[in-house]
Amino acid sequence: MKSYVLVLISLIGLIGYAQRDDTNNSELYKDYREDQFYASITYNLLNNKPSGVSQNGFSSGFQVGFIRDMPINEKRNVSLGLGLGISTNAYHLKNLLIEETDNDLSFTIIDESDYDVSKNKIATYLVEVPFEIRWRTSTANNYNFWRIYTGFKLGYLLHSTAKFRSSLGNVNVSNNDSFNKLQYGLTMSAGYSTWNFHVYYGLNTMFDDNSELSGESIDMKSLKIGLIFYIL
């Protein structure tokens, strides 16, 4: 009889512990959010380059910021994200010379061997507002999970430069009005745990509608491919 009583007491204790654990989990889930801070490293490409224009070297980008995670379902594994961040981006050009005349930009295709070019780079610095629709397999106690985040990112250009260095002379362009102040595009991040693939596909052009090369509109858009890391 005593053994039955001990078993019954043990079962009651386990049930009580489980109930307390469920209560704690419920409380934990009530405030559970995910992936608030982010940092990404990308390889930057230029889409829609004019005929004859190419890139050279490794064009890199770096983004860092904060996203407010706002779950929209009971399990809190689907959410909306709205944030604020900054980015720096470089685009190395092979044979396109960018110069400034009376605040207008002129674009010329060159043979770099004639100039002995040591640097030919566009750089942009932006403040960004990302918006994401987020799905993940996480729970309040599971930090290794699958995620797919898709969204839209709006950027405002704070500073821009075009630098050209050669044996025949140097050209420096800074904050020219021909750079579009607003840059926006689609984003997607997907992966497991720490390692996540990230892509940004620019929807608008880097330069305004008046920018031309040999009568052809300069419709270059940014494409960034790389890795993104999320931190609670």
N, C-alpha and C positions, 0 to 999 in steps of 0.2 A: 504493500500500500504506500509506503513511504517513497518508493521509487516512482510510482505514478504521480504522487504529489510533486516530487522534484522535477519530473518531466513537464508537468503542467505549469509549474512556476517558471521553468526555463522558457517554455513557449510563450507565456504571457510577457516575459521580459523581452524576448526577441520581437514580438509584435509591437510592444511599446517602443523599442529602439527603432524599428522600421518606420513607425508612425512619426517619430521625432525626426528621423532622417528625411522622410517625405516632406515634412513641414519645412525643414531647413532648405531642401531643394526648391520647394515652392517659393520660399523667400528669396533664394538665390536667383531663381529664374525671373522673379519680379523685376529685378534691376539689371538683368544680364544684357550686356551689349558686347559687340565684337569689333576688332580691327579699327581702332580709333586713329592711330598715327600710321603714316606710310612714308616710305622712301623708295625711290626707283632709280635705276641706271639703265639708259637706253642707247641704242645705236640709231642715229638720226639719218634719215634718207629724205631726198627731195623728189616728190612726185611731179609729173607734168613739166619736166624740164624742157626748155626750148631745144630745138634741133641742134645737135652738135655740142651741147653742154653736158658735162659729166662731173662727178664728184671724185675726190682724191683723199686718201688717208682715212683715218677713223674719226667719224663725226659723233661726238658723244653728247648725252644729255643727263641731267640730274634733277630730280624732283623730290620735294619733301613737303609734308603738310599734315593737317589734321582733318578728319572726317567725323562728323557726328552721326553715330549709328542709331537709327530709329526703327526698331522692330515693328512689324505690322501684323504678325500672327501670334497665336498663343504659345507656340513652341519657340518663337523668337529666332527662327533660323531663316526667315525672310525679312528683309528690312530695306529701308531707304537710307541713303547716305548723302549728306550735304556738308561740304567742307571748304577749307581755305588752305592754299599752299603757294609755294614759289618754285620756279624752275629756271635753270640755265641751260642753253642749248647752243651747240656749235655745229656748223655746216661747212666742211672743207670743200672748196671748189678746185677743179683741175684747170679749167681754161676760160673762165668767165671773169672779166675785169669789170668791177663796179666803181664808177667815179661819180663825183658830185659837181654840178654846175648850176649856180643860181638856185640852190636848194632842190633841183631836180636830179634824179639819178639817170646815168647813162650806162648801158650794158654793152660790152664788146667781147666777142670771142677772140681769143689770142692763142698764139703758139707759145707755151710756157718756156720752151727751150730758147726762144729769142730773148726772154726776159731774165732767165736764171732765177725763177721764183722760189723764195724760201717760205712764204706764207700767203695764203689766199683763203680767207675765212670770213663767214658771217656768224655773228653771235647775237643771241637774243636773251633777254631777262624778263620774265613775266611773273605777275601775281595771278593765281589761278583759282577758279571756283569749280570743283568737281561735284557732279551729281551722279549717284549710282543706284541701281536696283540690285540688291544683294541676295544671293542664295548660298547656303552653306549647310554642311552636315554636322555642325558643331553642337555641343551642349554646354551647359554652364560649367561642367567638369572636364570637358574634352578639348584639349588644345591642339590636337593634331586632326585635321579634318580637310575635306574637299571644299572648295569655294569656286563660284563663278559670279563675278561682278561685272555688269555692263552699265554703260552710262554715257554721259556727255560732260565735256570740260570746256569752260569758258576762260580765256586768258586775256589779260590786259598787259600790253607791252610797256614795261617801265624804261628799258634802255636797249638800244640796238647799235651794232657796229658792223662795218665791213672794212677789213684790213687787208692790204696788199703790200707785200715786201718783195723787192727784186733788186738786182744789181743796177737797173736803170732808174730806180726811184721807188718811193713809197707813196701809197694812197691810203688816207684814213677818212672814213665816213662815220659820223656819229649822230644818232637820233634824227635821221632824215625822215621827213614827213611822208615819203613814199612807202615806208614800212607801214603795213596795216596795224593800227593800234589794237584792234580786237582780233584774237586768234581763237578759233573754236573747232572742236572735232569730237569724234566718237571714241570711246575707250572700252577696253575689255581686259579684265584680269582673271586668270584661272590657274588653279594649281592645288597642291596639297601641302599643308603645314607651312614651312618657311619659304619654300621655293615656289614662286608663282610667275607665270608668263604674263607679260603686259604689252599691250599695243595701243597706240594713239594714232588715229587716222584723221588728219586735218581736213576740214570741209571748206575752208576759205583760203584764199591765196596769201602768201607772205607779203607781196607787194600790191599796191593799189592798181586800179584799172588803167592808169596813165603810163605804167611802166611797160616798155617795149624793147625788143631786141630785133633789129632789122625789120621793123614793121610787124613783128609777131608779139602778141601780148605775153607778158611774163606771168604765167599761171602756176608757178611753183607752189606746192603745198607740202606740209610737213608730214612725214610718216616716221613714228618712233616705235622701235621694237626692243624689248629688253626684259628685265626682271624687276619685280616689285616686292617689297618686304613690308608686312603689316605687324604692328605692335599694339597691344591693348592700351 
